[in-house]
Amino acid sequence: MHERLVDRNPVVPSDQLVAQMVPPAMFDDVSFASYIPDPNEPSQATAVATAEEFAHKIAKIRGGGRRGLFGRKAPSTGAGLYLDGGFGVGKTHLLASIFHAAPSPKAFGTFVELTHVVGALGFNKAVEELSSHSVLCIDEFELDDPGDTMLVSRLLTELSARGVSIVATSNTLPGQLGEGRFAAQDFLREIKKLASIFETIRVDGPDYRHRDLPPAPDPISSEELLDRADAVAGATLDDFDELCAHLSTLHPSRYGKLVEGVAAVFLNGVHAAHDQSVALRLVVLADRLYDASIPVTVAGAKLDEIFTAEMLAGGYRKKYLRATSRLLALSRFETAAT
């Protein structure tokens, strides 16, 4: 009997939420020196130099400060850096490099993980917990709903005022966040406030995950899927629809814990996700699988057919394309490993 992801119900205690905000294991050993800029993309070398300079700036801000009333030292305002670019150009590598170079305490998390921390701790407690940090690194900065827009805008404003520097990566320029998703003027004003926090650095280049690689492997039969799952210790085998249903019962911030310790993921009956809520949950799952370098093998539709043409033409286009890129990389990883 195979282990199934649908049988897992991970829980992360609230007092561990901030402590576990560190880069994924695959970025444990990255540095500015280990980022190899593409000679055909000069923006990459510029981004490395800017990121390294920003890391030095973080330390100066936390060590500096100004004298306020009664001679007390008030914190300097935190600096902000925004790494914009397409998929697979090394933005997370640079973000993790900044994290490793910055003085402790420091925090690293995805946008969805950050919103969950605030929700679990409460806004004031989250500000208190994070205000002592030298830097808050936010990967995959995404604004999925108006509530999150205002929440994060307020949080970053508070933390910056307390001397916390902020670095974010995304696939959209700050002034365009939320574009194509909601158009209410109030929320656009909030987005503009966020944009003013960051110095924007563009990182151009092709997706390194697909350089000189063959097309994604075709899905295999259900019988072969079962045989391959049998051959991998620590693998999970799930029905696609059952897994999608299970994901709806878990907050996306728990998906990392859901796949913790899994050697490989096998999915049967994969097909296009026509419900956008299901598709967005699959995006988060794909991110967490990629963070943990967990191979993915499927029976059914191809992995690049999960998100429909209609979805790829909508406001979440960049999310779906990133998830597809990562899933294809994981499917090739599995193929190479077997």
PAZAPA-4460 file (N, C-alpha, C; in steps of 0.05 Angstrom, whole numbers, plus 32768, in hexadecimal, padded with zeros to 4 digits):
% residues 338
    n_x    n_y    n_z   ca_x   ca_y   ca_z    c_x    c_y    c_z   seq   type   mol
   8011   7FE8   8000   8000   8000   8000   8012   8019   8000     1      M     A
   800D   802A   7FED   801D   8042   7FEB   8014   8058   7FFE     2      H     A
   8027   8068   8007   801F   807F   8017   8012   8093   8004     3      E     A
   7FFE   80A2   800E   7FF0   80B5   7FFE   7FF2   80D1   800B     4      R     A
   7FF4   80E6   7FFB   7FF4   8101   8005   7FD9   8108   8011     5      L     A
   7FC4   80FC   8007   7FA9   8102   8011   7FA5   80F8   802E     6      V     A
   7FB6   80E6   8037   7FB4   80DC   8053   7FC4   80EE   8066     7      D     A
   7FD2   8102   805C   7FE2   8113   806D   7FD2   812C   8074     8      R     A
   7FD3   8134   808D   7FC6   814C   8097   7FDA   815C   80A8     9      N     A
   7FED   8169   809B   8003   8177   80AA   7FF8   8190   80B9    10      P     A
   8004   8195   80D0   7FFE   81AC   80E0   8018   81BA   80E8    11      V     A
   8019   81D4   80E5   8031   81E3   80EE   8029   81F5   8106    12      V     A
   8034   81EF   811E   802E   8200   8135   8034   821D   8130    13      P     A
   8023   822F   813A   8027   824B   8135   8041   8256   813F    14      S     A
   804B   824B   8155   8064   8255   8160   807D   824D   814F    15      D     A
   8079   823C   813B   808F   8234   812A   808E   8241   810F    16      Q     A
   8079   8251   810A   8075   825C   80EF   808B   826F   80E7    17      L     A
   8094   8281   80F8   80A9   8293   80F1   80C4   8285   80F1    18      V     A
   80C8   8273   8104   80E2   8265   8106   80E8   8254   80ED    19      A     A
   80D3   824A   80E0   80D7   8239   80C8   80D8   8249   80AE    20      Q     A
   80D8   8263   80B0   80DA   8274   8098   80F7   8276   808F    21      M     A
   8100   8261   8081   811B   8260   8076   8118   8256   8059    22      V     A
   812D   8259   8049   812C   8250   802D   8129   8232   802B    23      P     A
   811D   8228   8015   811A   820B   8011   8136   81FF   8011    24      P     A
   8137   81E5   8017   8151   81D7   801A   8162   81D9   8000    25      A     A
   8155   81DA   7FE9   8164   81DB   7FD0   8174   81F5   7FCD    26      M     A
   816E   8209   7FDE   817D   8222   7FDE   818F   8225   7FF6    27      F     A
   8194   8210   8004   81A5   8211   801D   81C1   821B   8017    28      D     A
   81CC   8214   8001   81E8   8219   7FFB   81ED   822E   7FE5    29      D     A
   81D8   823C   7FDD   81DC   8250   7FC8   81E9   8269   7FD3    30      V     A
   81F6   8277   7FC0   8203   8290   7FC8   8204   82A2   7FAF    31      S     A
   820D   82BB   7FB2   8210   82CC   7F9B   8225   82C1   7F88    32      F     A
   823A   82B5   7F94   824F   82A9   7F84   8246   8291   7F73    33      A     A
   8232   8283   7F7D   8229   826B   7F6F   8215   8271   7F5A    34      S     A
   820C   8289   7F58   81FA   8291   7F42   820B   8297   7F29    35      Y     A
   8207   8288   7F14   8217   828C   7EFC   8207   829B   7EE7    36      I     A
   820D   82B5   7EE4   81FD   82C6   7ED1   8200   82BC   7EB5    37      P     A
   81EB   82BD   7EA6   81EB   82B7   7E89   81F9   82CE   7E7B    38      D     A
   820F   82C9   7E6D   821E   82DF   7E5F   820D   82ED   7E4A    39      P     A
   81F8   82E0   7E41   81E6   82ED   7E2D   81D0   82FD   7E3A    40      N     A
   81CF   82FD   7E55   81BB   830C   7E64   81C9   831E   7E78    41      E     A
   81D1   8336   7E70   81E0   8348   7E82   81D1   8350   7E9B    42      P     A
   81B7   834F   7E9B   81A7   8356   7EB3   81AD   8343   7ECA    43      S     A
   81B5   832A   7EC4   81BA   8317   7ED9   81D2   831E   7EE9    44      Q     A
   81E8   8326   7EDD   8200   832F   7EEB   81FA   8348   7EFC    45      A     A
   81EA   835A   7EF0   81E2   8372   7EFF   81D1   836B   7F17    46      T     A
   81BF   8357   7F14   81AE   834F   7F2A   81BE   8343   7F41    47      A     A
   81D3   8333   7F3A   81E4   8327   7F4F   81F2   833D   7F5E    48      V     A
   81FE   8350   7F50   820C   8365   7F5D   81FA   8376   7F6F    49      A     A
   81E2   837C   7F65   81CF   838C   7F74   81C6   837D   7F8D    50      T     A
   81C0   8363   7F8A   81B7   8353   7FA1   81CD   8351   7FB6    51      A     A
   81E6   834E   7FAE   81FC   834C   7FC1   8200   8367   7FD0    52      E     A
   81FD   837D   7FC1   81FF   8397   7FCD   81E8   839C   7FE1    53      E     A
   81D1   8392   7FDA   81BA   8395   7FEC   81BE   8385   8006    54      F     A
   81CA   836E   8004   81CF   835E   801C   81E2   836E   802F    55      A     A
   81F5   837C   8025   8207   838D   8035   81F7   83A4   8042    56      H     A
   81E4   83AE   8032   81D4   83C5   803C   81C3   83BC   8053    57      K     A
   81B9   83A3   8053   81A8   8399   8068   81B7   839A   8083    58      I     A
   81CF   8391   8083   81DF   8390   809B   81E4   83AC   80A6    59      A     A
   81E9   83BF   8094   81EE   83DB   809D   81D5   83E7   80A9    60      K     A
   81BE   83E1   809E   81A4   83EC   80A8   819F   83E1   80C4    61      I     A
   81A3   83C7   80C9   819E   83BC   80E3   81B3   83C5   80F7    62      R     A
   81CB   83CB   80EE   81DF   83D5   8101   81DF   83F3   8105    63      G     A
   81D0   8400   80F4   81CE   841E   80F6   81B7   8427   8106    64      G     A
   81AA   843C   80FC   8193   8447   810B   8199   8464   8112    65      G     A
   8185   8472   811B   8188   848E   8121   8180   8493   813E    66      R     A
   818A   84A8   814A   8183   84AF   8165   8168   84BE   8166    67      R     A
   8156   84B3   8176   813C   84C0   8178   813B   84D0   8192    68      G     A
   8123   84D4   819C   811F   84E3   81B6   812C   84D4   81CD    69      L     A
   8137   84E2   81DF   8144   84D7   81F7   815C   84C6   81F0    70      F     A
   8167   84CA   81D9   8180   84BB   81D1   817C   849F   81C9    71      G     A
   8162   8496   81C7   815D   847A   81BF   8163   8477   81A1    72      R     A
   816C   8460   819A   8173   845A   817E   815B   8450   816F    73      K     A
   8152   845F   815C   813B   8456   814B   8145   8447   8133    74      A     A
   8137   8432   812B   8140   8423   8114   813F   8433   80FA    75      P     A
   8151   842D   80E8   8150   8439   80CD   813A   842B   80BE    76      S     A
   812F   8438   80AA   811B   842C   8099   8128   8416   8089    77      T     A
   811A   83FF   8086   8125   83E9   8077   8126   83EF   8059    78      G     A
   8138   83E2   804C   813B   83E5   802F   8129   83D0   8021    79      A     A
   8125   83D4   8007   8114   83C1   7FF8   8120   83BA   7FDD    80      G     A
   811F   83A1   7FD6   8129   8399   7FBB   8115   8386   7FAF    81      L     A
   810F   838A   7F96   80FB   8379   7F88   8108   836D   7F6F    82      Y     A
   810A   8353   7F6F   8117   8344   7F58   8101   833B   7F45    83      L     A
   80FF   8348   7F2E   80EA   8341   7F1B   80F6   8332   7F03    84      D     A
   80E7   831F   7EF9   80F1   8310   7EE2   80E0   82F9   7EDC    85      G     A
   80E6   82EA   7EC7   80D6   82D3   7EC0   80DD   82BB   7ED0    86      G     A
   80D5   82A4   7EC7   80D9   828B   7ED6   80F4   8280   7ED2    87      F     A
   8100   8275   7EE7   8119   8266   7EE4   8131   8277   7EDD    88      G     A
   8132   8291   7EE6   8149   82A2   7EE1   815B   82A5   7EFA    89      V     A
   8153   8298   7F0F   8164   8298   7F27   815C   82AD   7F3C    90      G     A
   8144   82B7   7F3C   813C   82CB   7F4F   813C   82BF   7F6C    91      K     A
   8131   82A7   7F6F   8131   829B   7F8A   814D   8295   7F93    92      T     A
   815F   828E   7F81   817B   828A   7F88   8187   82A3   7F94    93      H     A
   8181   82BA   7F88   818B   82D4   7F92   817E   82DB   7FAC    94      L     A
   8164   82D6   7FAE   8155   82DB   7FC7   8161   82CC   7FDE    95      L     A
   8166   82B2   7FDA   8172   82A1   7FEF   818E   82AA   7FF5    96      A     A
   819D   82B3   7FE1   81B8   82BD   7FE6   81B8   82D5   7FF8    97      S     A
   81A5   82E7   7FF4   81A2   82FF   8005   819B   82F5   8021    98      I     A
   8189   82E2   8024   8182   82D8   803E   819B   82CD   804D    99      F     A
   81AA   82BC   803F   81C2   82B0   804C   81D6   82C5   8054   100      H     A
   81D8   82DB   8045   81ED   82F0   804B   81E4   8304   8060   101      A     A
   81CA   8305   8065   81BF   8318   8079   81C3   830F   8095   102      A     A
   81C5   8322   80A8   81C8   831A   80C4   81AE   830F   80D0   103      P     A
   81B0   82FD   80E3   8199   82F2   80F0   818F   8306   8105   104      S     A
   8175   8304   810C   8160   82F2   8101   8157   82FC   80E5   105      P     A
   814D   82EA   80D5   8144   82F0   80BA   812E   82DC   80B3   106      K     A
   811F   82E2   809E   8109   82D0   8097   8106   82CE   8079   107      A     A
   80FE   82B7   806F   80FB   82B1   8053   80E2   82A1   8050   108      F     A
   80D0   82A9   803E   80B8   829A   8039   80AA   82A2   8020   109      G     A
   8098   8291   8016   8088   8299   7FFF   8072   82AC   8008   110      T     A
   8066   82B9   7FF5   8051   82CC   7FFC   803A   82BE   800B   111      F     A
   8032   82A6   8002   801C   8299   8010   8024   8291   802C   112      V     A
   803D   8289   8030   8046   8283   804B   8046   829B   805D   113      E     A
   804D   82B2   8052   804D   82CB   8062   8031   82D2   806A   114      L     A
   801E   82D0   8058   8002   82D7   805F   7FF7   82C4   8075   115      T     A
   8000   82AB   8074   7FF7   8298   8088   8003   829E   80A3   116      H     A
   801C   82A6   80A4   8028   82AE   80BD   8018   82C5   80CA   117      V     A
   8011   82D9   80BA   8002   82EF   80C4   7FE7   82E6   80CE   118      V     A
   7FDA   82D4   80BE   7FC0   82CB   80C6   7FC0   82BA   80E0   119      G     A
   7FD5   82AA   80E3   7FD7   8299   80FA   7FDF   82A8   8113   120      A     A
   7FF1   82BB   8111   7FFB   82CA   8128   7FEB   82E2   812F   121      L     A
   7FDD   82ED   811B   7FD0   8307   811E   7FE3   831D   8114   122      G     A
   7FD9   8333   810A   7FEA   8347   80FD   7FFF   8352   8111   123      F     A
   7FF6   835B   8128   8008   8368   813B   801E   8355   8144   124      N     A
   8017   833C   8149   802B   8328   8152   803F   8322   813C   125      K     A
   8035   8321   8123   8047   831C   810D   805A   8333   8109   126      A     A
   8051   834B   810C   8063   8362   810A   8078   8361   8120   127      V     A
   806F   835A   8138   8081   8358   814F   8096   8343   814A   128      E     A
   808E   832C   8140   80A1   8315   813B   80B5   831C   8126   129      E     A
   80AC   832A   8111   80BD   832F   80FA   80CD   8349   80FC   130      L     A
   80C5   835B   810E   80D2   8375   810E   80EF   8375   8118   131      S     A
   80F7   835F   8125   8113   835D   812D   8125   8352   8117   132      S     A
   8119   834A   8101   8128   833D   80EC   8137   8352   80DB   133      H     A
   814E   834A   80D0   815D   835C   80BF   8150   835D   80A3   134      S     A
   8144   8347   809A   8138   8346   807F   8121   8332   807E   135      V     A
   810D   8339   806E   80F8   8326   8068   80F9   8321   804A   136      L     A
   80FE   8308   8043   8101   8300   8027   80E6   82F3   801E   137      C     A
   80D9   82FD   800A   80C0   82F3   8001   80C2   82E9   7FE5   138      I     A
   80BF   82CF   7FE2   80C1   82C2   7FC7   80A5   82C0   7FBB   139      D     A
   80A4   82C3   7FA1   808A   82C0   7F92   8075   82D3   7F9D   140      E     A
   807C   82EC   7F9D   806B   8301   7FA7   8052   8303   7F95   141      F     A
   803B   82FA   7FA0   8023   82F9   7F8F   800C   8305   7F9F   142      E     A
   7FFB   8313   7F92   7FE3   831E   7F9E   7FCA   8311   7F93   143      L     A
   7FC0   82FE   7FA2   7FAA   82ED   7F98   7F8E   82F8   7F9F   144      D     A
   7F8D   8309   7FB3   7F73   8314   7FB9   7F77   832F   7FC7   145      D     A
   7F62   8340   7FC7   7F65   835B   7FD2   7F6D   835B   7FEF   146      P     A
   7F63   8348   7FFF   7F69   8347   801B   7F87   8344   8020   147      G     A
   7F93   8332   8011   7FB0   832E   8013   7FC0   8346   800A   148      D     A
   7FB5   8354   7FF6   7FC3   836D   7FED   7FC6   8381   8003   149      T     A
   7FB0   8386   8011   7FB1   839A   8026   7FC0   8391   803E   150      M     A
   7FBE   8377   8044   7FCC   836B   805B   7FEA   836E   8058   151      L     A
   7FF4   8365   8041   8011   8365   803D   801B   8381   803A   152      V     A
   800C   8392   802D   8014   83AE   802B   8018   83BB   8046   153      S     A
   8006   83B6   8058   8008   83C1   8073   801F   83B4   8082   154      R     A
   8022   839A   807F   8038   838C   808D   8053   8396   8085   155      L     A
   8057   8398   806B   8071   83A1   8061   8077   83BE   8068   156      L     A
   8062   83CE   8069   8066   83EA   8071   806F   83EC   808E   157      T     A
   8062   83DC   809F   8069   83DB   80BC   8085   83D1   80C0   158      E     A
   808C   83BC   80B2   80A7   83B0   80B6   80BD   83C2   80AC   159      L     A
   80B8   83CE   8095   80CC   83E0   8089   80D2   83F7   809C   160      S     A
   80BC   8402   80A8   80BF   8418   80BA   80CF   8410   80D3   161      A     A
   80D0   83F7   80D9   80DE   83ED   80F1   80FA   83E3   80EA   162      R     A
   8103   83E8   80D1   811E   83E1   80CA   8122   83C7   80BC   163      G     A
   810C   83B9   80B6   810E   839F   80A9   8111   83A4   808B   164      V     A
   8126   8399   807F   8129   839B   8062   8118   8385   8055   165      S     A
   810F   838A   803D   80FC   8377   802F   8107   8371   8013   166      I     A
   8108   8358   800D   8110   834F   7FF2   80FA   833D   7FE7   167      V     A
   80F1   8342   7FCF   80DC   8331   7FC3   80E3   8329   7FA7   168      A     A
   80D9   8311   7F9F   80DB   8309   7F84   80BF   8306   7F79   169      T     A
   80BC   830A   7F5F   80A2   8305   7F52   80A7   8305   7F34   170      S     A
   8092   82FF   7F26   8093   82FF   7F09   8084   8317   7EFD   171      N     A
   807D   832A   7F0E   806E   8342   7F06   807A   835A   7F13   172      T     A
   807C   8370   7F05   8086   8389   7F11   8074   8392   7F27   173      L     A
   807E   83A0   7F3C   806E   83A7   7F53   8055   83B7   7F4C   174      P     A
   8057   83CA   7F39   803F   83DA   7F32   802B   83CA   7F22   175      G     A
   8031   83B2   7F1A   801F   83A1   7F0A   8014   838A   7F1A   176      Q     A
   801B   8387   7F34   8011   8372   7F44   7FF2   8373   7F45   177      L     A
   7FE5   835D   7F41   7FC8   835D   7F42   7FBB   8363   7F28   178      G     A
   7FCB   836B   7F14   7FC0   8373   7EFA   7FB2   835A   7EEE   179      E     A
   7F9A   835E   7EE4   7F8B   8348   7ED8   7F7D   8337   7EEC   180      G     A
   7F7F   833D   7F06   7F72   832D   7F1A   7F5B   833C   7F28   181      R     A
   7F60   8355   7F2F   7F4B   8366   7F3A   7F53   8382   7F34   182      F     A
   7F3E   8394   7F30   7F44   83AE   7F26   7F3A   83C5   7F38   183      A     A
   7F31   83BE   7F4F   7F26   83D3   7F61   7F3C   83E7   7F68   184      A     A
   7F35   8401   7F66   7F48   8416   7F6A   7F55   8415   7F85   185      Q     A
   7F47   840E   7F99   7F52   840D   7FB4   7F6A   83F9   7FB5   186      D     A
   7F67   83E3   7FA8   7F7C   83CF   7FA9   7F94   83D7   7F97   187      F     A
   7F8E   83E5   7F82   7FA4   83EF   7F71   7FB5   8403   7F81   188      L     A
   7FA8   8413   7F92   7FB7   8426   7FA3   7FC9   8416   7FB6   189      R     A
   7FBF   8400   7FC1   7FCF   83F0   7FD3   7FE7   83E5   7FC4   190      E     A
   7FE3   83DC   7FAC   7FF9   83D1   7F9C   800E   83E6   7F97   191      I     A
   8006   83FF   7F92   8019   8414   7F8D   802A   841A   7FA7   192      K     A
   801D   8417   7FBE   802D   841B   7FD6   8043   8406   7FD8   193      K     A
   803C   83ED   7FD1   8050   83D8   7FD2   8067   83DE   7FBE   194      L     A
   805F   83E8   7FA7   8073   83ED   7F92   8088   8401   7F9C   195      A     A
   807F   8414   7FAC   8092   8429   7FB5   80A7   841F   7FC8   196      S     A
   80A3   8408   7FD4   80B6   83FD   7FE8   80CF   83F3   7FDA   197      I     A
   80CC   83E9   7FC2   80E1   83D9   7FB5   80F1   83E8   7FA0   198      F     A
   810B   83E3   7F9F   811B   83E9   7F88   8118   83D0   7F76   199      E     A
   8112   83D4   7F5D   810D   83BE   7F4B   8125   83B7   7F3A   200      T     A
   812C   839E   7F3A   8142   8394   7F29   8137   837E   7F17   201      I     A
   813B   8381   7EFD   8132   836E   7EEA   8146   8358   7EE6   202      R     A
   813D   833F   7EE5   814F   8328   7EE0   8143   8319   7EC7   203      V     A
   8151   831C   7EB1   8147   8311   7E98   8155   82F6   7E92   204      D     A
   814A   82E7   7E7F   8156   82CE   7E76   8142   82B8   7E72   205      G     A
   814A   82A3   7E65   8138   828C   7E61   8136   827B   7E7A   206      P     A
   8122   826B   7E7C   811D   825A   7E93   8133   8244   7E94   207      D     A
   8145   8245   7EA8   815B   8232   7EA8   8152   8216   7EAB   208      Y     A
   8139   8212   7EB5   812F   81F7   7EB9   812B   81E8   7E9E   209      R     A
   8129   81F8   7E89   8123   81EB   7E6F   8138   81F0   7E5A   210      H     A
   8150   81F9   7E63   8166   81FD   7E50   8171   81E2   7E47   211      R     A
   8171   81DD   7E2D   817D   81C5   7E21   8171   81AB   7E2B   212      D     A
   8157   81AD   7E32   814A   8195   7E3B   8135   818B   7E27   213      L     A
   812F   8171   7E26   811B   8167   7E14   80FF   816E   7E1E   214      P     A
   80EA   816B   7E0D   80CF   8170   7E16   80C8   815F   7E2F   215      P     A
   80B3   8168   7E3D   80AA   8159   7E54   80A2   813C   7E4C   216      A     A
   80A8   8129   7E5D   80A1   810D   7E57   8082   8109   7E55   217      P     A
   807A   80F7   7E44   805D   80F1   7E42   8054   80E3   7E5C   218      D     A
   803B   80E6   7E63   8031   80D7   7E7A   8033   80B9   7E75   219      P     A
   8034   80AA   7E8A   8036   808D   7E88   801C   8080   7E8F   220      I     A
   8019   8067   7E8C   8000   8059   7E92   7FFD   8056   7EB1   221      S     A
   7FE5   8051   7EB9   7FE0   804E   7ED6   7FEF   8036   7EE1   222      S     A
   7FF1   8021   7ED0   8000   8009   7ED9   801E   800F   7EDD   223      E     A
   8029   801E   7ECA   8046   8024   7ECC   804A   8037   7EE3   224      E     A
   8037   8049   7EE8   8039   805C   7EFE   803B   804D   7F18   225      L     A
   802A   8039   7F1C   802A   8028   7F34   8045   801A   7F37   226      L     A
   804F   800F   7F21   8069   8000   7F22   807F   8013   7F2A   227      D     A
   8080   802B   7F1F   8095   803E   7F26   8093   8047   7F43   228      R     A
   807A   804B   7F4C   8076   8054   7F68   8080   803E   7F7B   229      A     A
   807B   8024   7F73   8085   800E   7F83   80A3   800D   7F86   230      D     A
   80B1   8018   7F72   80CE   8016   7F71   80DC   802D   7F81   231      A     A
   80CC   8040   7F8B   80D8   8057   7F98   80D0   8057   7FB6   232      V     A
   80E3   8053   7FC8   80DD   8054   7FE4   80D6   8070   7FEC   233      A     A
   80C1   8073   7FFC   80B9   808E   8005   80A9   809D   7FF1   234      G     A
   809F   8090   7FDC   808F   809E   7FC8   8071   809E   7FD1   235      A     A
   8062   80B1   7FC6   8046   80B2   7FCB   8038   80AE   7FB0   236      T     A
   8020   80A2   7FB1   8010   809D   7F9A   7FF3   80A6   7F9F   237      L     A
   7FEA   80B9   7F8F   7FD0   80C5   7F94   7FBF   80C7   7F7A   238      D     A
   7FA5   80C6   7F7D   7F93   80CC   7F68   7F92   80EB   7F66   239      D     A
   7F94   80F6   7F4E   7F95   8112   7F4A   7F7D   8121   7F56   240      F     A
   7F65   8117   7F50   7F4D   8125   7F5A   7F4B   8123   7F79   241      D     A
   7F53   810C   7F84   7F53   810A   7FA1   7F67   811D   7FAE   242      E     A
   7F7E   8120   7FA2   7F92   8133   7FAC   7F88   8150   7FAA   243      L     A
   7F7C   8157   7F94   7F71   8172   7F91   7F5D   8178   7FA7   244      C     A
   7F4C   8164   7FAD   7F38   8167   7FC2   7F45   816A   7FDD   245      A     A
   7F5A   815B   7FE2   7F68   815D   7FFC   7F76   8178   7FFF   246      H     A
   7F81   8182   7FE9   7F8E   819C   7FEB   7F7B   81B2   7FF4   247      L     A
   7F61   81AF   7FED   7F4E   81C4   7FF4   7F48   81C4   8012   248      S     A
   7F50   81AF   8020   7F4C   81AE   803D   7F64   81B9   804D   249      T     A
   7F7A   81C0   803F   7F92   81C9   804C   7F98   81E6   8044   250      L     A
   7FA1   81F6   8056   7FAB   8210   804F   7FC5   820C   803E   251      H     A
   7FC7   821C   8028   7FDF   8219   8017   7FFA   821A   8026   252      P     A
   7FFB   8228   803C   8014   822A   804B   801D   820F   8057   253      S     A
   800A   81FB   8057   8010   81E1   8062   8019   81CD   804D   254      R     A
   8019   81D6   8033   8020   81C3   801E   803E   81BA   8020   255      Y     A
   804F   81CC   8029   806B   81C4   802D   806E   81AD   8040   256      G     A
   805F   81AF   8056   805F   819A   806A   8052   8180   805F   257      K     A
   803F   8184   804D   8031   816D   8041   8044   815B   8032   258      L     A
   8057   8167   8024   806A   8157   8014   8085   8152   8021   259      V     A
   8087   815A   803A   80A0   8157   8049   80A8   8139   804B   260      E     A
   80C1   8133   8043   80CA   8118   8045   80C2   8105   802F   261      G     A
   80B3   810F   801C   80AA   80FE   8005   80C0   80FC   7FF1   262      V     A
   80C5   80E3   7FE8   80DB   80DE   7FD5   80D3   80E5   7FB8   263      A     A
   80BA   80DF   7FB1   80B0   80E4   7F96   8092   80E4   7F97   264      A     A
   8085   80F3   7F86   8068   80F5   7F84   805E   80E9   7F6A   265      V     A
   804B   80D6   7F6C   803F   80C9   7F55   8021   80D0   7F55   266      F     A
   8018   80DA   7F3F   7FFC   80E2   7F3C   7FEE   80D3   7F26   267      L     A
   7FD7   80C8   7F2C   7FC8   80B9   7F18   7FAF   80C9   7F10   268      N     A
   7FA7   80C6   7EF7   7F8F   80D4   7EED   7F91   80F2   7EEB   269      G     A
   7FA9   80FC   7EE4   7FAD   8119   7EE1   7F9D   8123   7EC9   270      V     A
   7F90   813A   7ECD   7F80   8146   7EB8   7F80   8165   7EBC   271      H     A
   7F76   8173   7EA9   7F74   8190   7EAB   7F63   8198   7EC3   272      A     A
   7F6C   81AC   7ED1   7F5D   81B7   7EE8   7F4C   81CE   7EDE   273      A     A
   7F32   81CB   7EDD   7F21   81DF   7ED1   7F17   81F3   7EE6   274      H     A
   7F1B   81ED   7F00   7F14   81FF   7F15   7F2C   820F   7F1E   275      D     A
   7F2A   8229   7F1E   7F41   823A   7F23   7F4C   8237   7F40   276      Q     A
   7F3A   8232   7F53   7F43   822E   7F6F   7F54   8215   7F70   277      S     A
   7F4C   8200   7F62   7F5C   81E7   7F62   7F77   81ED   7F55   278      V     A
   7F77   81FC   7F3F   7F90   8202   7F30   7FA3   8212   7F41   279      A     A
   7F99   8225   7F50   7FAA   8235   7F61   7FB7   8225   7F78   280      L     A
   7FA8   8212   7F82   7FB3   8201   7F97   7FC9   81EF   7F8B   281      R     A
   7FC5   81E6   7F72   7FDA   81D6   7F65   7FF3   81E7   7F60   282      L     A
   7FF0   8201   7F5B   8007   8212   7F58   8018   8212   7F72   283      V     A
   800B   8215   7F89   801A   8215   7FA2   8027   81FA   7FA7   284      V     A
   8018   81E4   7FA1   8024   81CA   7FA5   803D   81C6   7F93   285      L     A
   803A   81CF   7F7A   8051   81CD   7F67   8069   81DC   7F72   286      A     A
   8065   81F4   7F7E   807A   8203   7F8A   8088   81F4   7FA1   287      D     A
   8078   81E8   7FB2   8083   81DA   7FC9   8092   81C0   7FC0   288      R     A
   8088   81B2   7FAC   8095   819B   7FA1   80B0   81A3   7F95   289      L     A
   80B0   81BA   7F87   80C9   81C4   7F7B   80DD   81CC   7F90   290      Y     A
   80D4   81D9   7FA5   80E5   81E1   7FBB   80F4   81C9   7FC6   291      D     A
   80E6   81B3   7FC8   80F1   819B   7FD5   80FD   8188   7FC0   292      A     A
   80FE   8190   7FA7   810A   817F   7F91   80FE   8163   7F91   293      S     A
   80E3   8161   7F93   80D6   8148   7F93   80CD   8140   7F77   294      I     A
   80D6   812A   7F6C   80CF   8122   7F51   80B1   811D   7F4F   295      P     A
   80A6   8122   7F37   8089   811F   7F32   8085   810D   7F19   296      V     A
   8075   80F9   7F1B   806F   80E7   7F05   8050   80E5   7F03   297      T     A
   8045   80E6   7EEB   8028   80E6   7EE8   801E   80D2   7ED3   298      V     A
   8005   80CA   7ED7   7FF6   80BB   7EC3   7FDE   80CB   7EBD   299      A     A
   7FD7   80CD   7EA3   7FC0   80DD   7E9C   7FC9   80F3   7E88   300      G     A
   7FC1   810C   7E8D   7FC8   8122   7E7C   7FE5   812A   7E81   301      A     A
   7FF1   8139   7E6F   800C   8143   7E73   800B   8159   7E88   302      K     A
   8022   815D   7E95   8024   8171   7EAA   8020   818E   7E9F   303      L     A
   8026   8192   7E86   8022   81AC   7E7A   8006   81B1   7E70   304      D     A
   7FF4   819D   7E76   7FD8   81A0   7E6E   7FC5   81A4   7E86   305      E     A
   7FD1   81A6   7E9F   7FC1   81AA   7EB7   7FB2   81C4   7EB6   306      I     A
   7FBF   81D9   7EAD   7FB3   81F4   7EAD   7FA8   81FA   7E91   307      F     A
   7F8E   8200   7E8F   7F81   8203   7E76   7F8A   821C   7E67   308      T     A
   7F85   821D   7E4D   7F8B   8234   7E3D   7F7D   824D   7E48   309      A     A
   7F64   8249   7E51   7F55   8260   7E5D   7F63   826B   7E75   310      E     A
   7F6D   8259   7E87   7F7C   8262   7E9F   7F96   8270   7E97   311      M     A
   7FA4   8265   7E83   7FBD   8271   7E7B   7FB9   828D   7E6E   312      L     A
   7FA1   8293   7E67   7F9B   82AD   7E5B   7F91   82C1   7E70   313      A     A
   7F8E   82B8   7E89   7F82   82C9   7E9D   7F97   82D7   7EAF   314      G     A
   7F8D   82E2   7EC5   7F9E   82F2   7ED6   7FB3   82E2   7EE6   315      G     A
   7FAF   82C8   7EE8   7FC3   82B8   7EF7   7FD6   82A9   7EE4   316      Y     A
   7FD8   82B3   7ECC   7FE9   82A6   7EB7   8005   82A0   7EC0   317      R     A
   8012   82B4   7ECD   802E   82B0   7ED5   8031   829B   7EEA   318      K     A
   801D   8299   7EFC   801E   8283   7F10   801D   8268   7F03   319      K     A
   800A   8265   7EF0   8007   824B   7EE3   801F   8244   7ED2   320      Y     A
   802B   8257   7EC5   8043   8251   7EB5   805A   824A   7EC7   321      L     A
   805D   8257   7EDE   8073   8250   7EF0   806F   8233   7EFA   322      R     A
   8056   822D   7F02   8051   8212   7F0C   8056   81FD   7EF7   323      A     A
   804E   8202   7EDE   8053   81EF   7EC8   8071   81EB   7EC4   324      T     A
   8080   8201   7EC5   809D   8200   7EC2   80A9   81EE   7ED7   325      S     A
   80A0   81F1   7EF0   80AC   81E2   7F06   80A3   81C5   7F05   326      R     A
   808A   81BF   7EFE   8081   81A4   7EFD   808F   8195   7EE6   327      L     A
   8094   81A2   7ED0   80A2   8195   7EBA   80BF   818F   7EC2   328      L     A
   80CB   81A1   7ED1   80E6   819C   7EDB   80E7   8184   7EED   329      A     A
   80D3   8182   7EFF   80D2   816B   7F11   80CC   8151   7F03   330      L     A
   80BC   8152   7EED   80B6   813A   7EDF   80CF   8130   7ED0   331      S     A
   80DF   8142   7EC6   80F8   813A   7EB9   810C   812F   7ECD   332      R     A
   810B   813B   7EE5   811D   8132   7EFB   8117   8115   7F01   333      F     A
   80FD   810E   7F02   80F6   80F3   7F09   80FE   80E0   7EF2   334      E     A
   80FA   80E9   7ED9   8101   80D9   7EC2   811F   80D3   7EC2   335      T     A
   812F   80E7   7EC8   814C   80E4   7EC8   8155   80D2   7EDF   336      A     A
   8145   80D1   7EF4   814E   80C2   7F0C   8146   80A4   7F0A   337      A     A
   8135   809D   7EF7   812C   8081   7EF6   813A   8072   7EE1   338      T     A
***
